């Protein structure tokens, strides 16, 4: 996720999917993403700005991607608990957090 054209395609795909499905919570599996350039954050922030979305959980981030999100203050850490995105080790762990009974 380094070039603007790719990021715009990803952003449009995610926003379109959210508008069609109207979820309140979104989980994004990032286990295959090895790097996110600064323009890459635009796709995630656009999704977070959708009015129907209450929370976005980023799942399965590799260490360097997690560090980039943390450095940009986009995920919670030891010094900051409130952030635009939540984090889960995997999609399964994120789903179990939201499962009811």
N, C-alpha and C positions, 0 to 999 in steps of 0.2 A: 504494500500500500504506500507507494512512493509518488506516483505521478497523478496529476490532477484528473486526467481523463478516466483512469481506472477508479479513482476515489469517487468521482461523480457518478459513475455507473453503479458502484456498490451502494452509494448513498440513495440513489433513485430506487434501486431494487428494494432496499430495506424500508424506505419510507412508503413505497407503494404497497408492500406486503403488510405493513402495519395499518395503513389506511383501509385496506381490504378486509383484514381480519379483526380490526378494532380491539386489540388486547389492551389490558391495563399494565401488564408486566411483560417484559421481553428478555429473553436470554440469548446471548450470542456466543457461539462456540468459536473460540480463537485459537484452538490447539494447533492449527496448521499455519498460523500467521507468525512469521519469524521476525518481521520488522514492520514498524509503522512510522512513516515520515510525518512531518508536521501537518501536511495536508490530509493525512489519513484520519486525523482526529475530527475533521469536518464531517465525515460520514456519521460518526457516532454521536456527535453533538447535534446534528440535524435530527437524528432519530430521537434523541432525548428531549428535543424541543416540541415534539408532537404533543398536542394538548391532551390526548387520551392516555398517554403513557405516564404511569405513576413511578415505575422503576425499570431500570435496564441493568441486567446482571451480565457481566463479562466472564465467560467460563474458559477454563483450561489455558490460561495465558502462560506462555513460556517466560522465563525469567526476564529477558531483556525487554519484552513487550510490557510486562507488568511494571518494570522499573520506569519505562517511559510514561506510562499512565500515572504512576505515582509522582514522578518528577513534575509533571504538569498539574498535579493536584486534582486529578480526575477520579481517583479512587481513594477510599479511606486508608489511612495508615495510623501509626502509633500517635502522631501529633494531631491528626485531623480525622474525626469520625464521620463527618457529614461531607459527602462528595456527590457529584452528578451520577456516578456509576457505582454499582455494587460488584463484588467479586466472589466467584466460587471456583473451587478446584476443578469441577467438571459440570457438565450439563446435568448429570444425575444428581449431584449434590445440590445444585440450585433448584432442581425440581422437587427434591425431597423437602427442601426448606418451605416450599409453598404448598405442599400436599396437605389436604385437610383430612383429618381422622383417618 
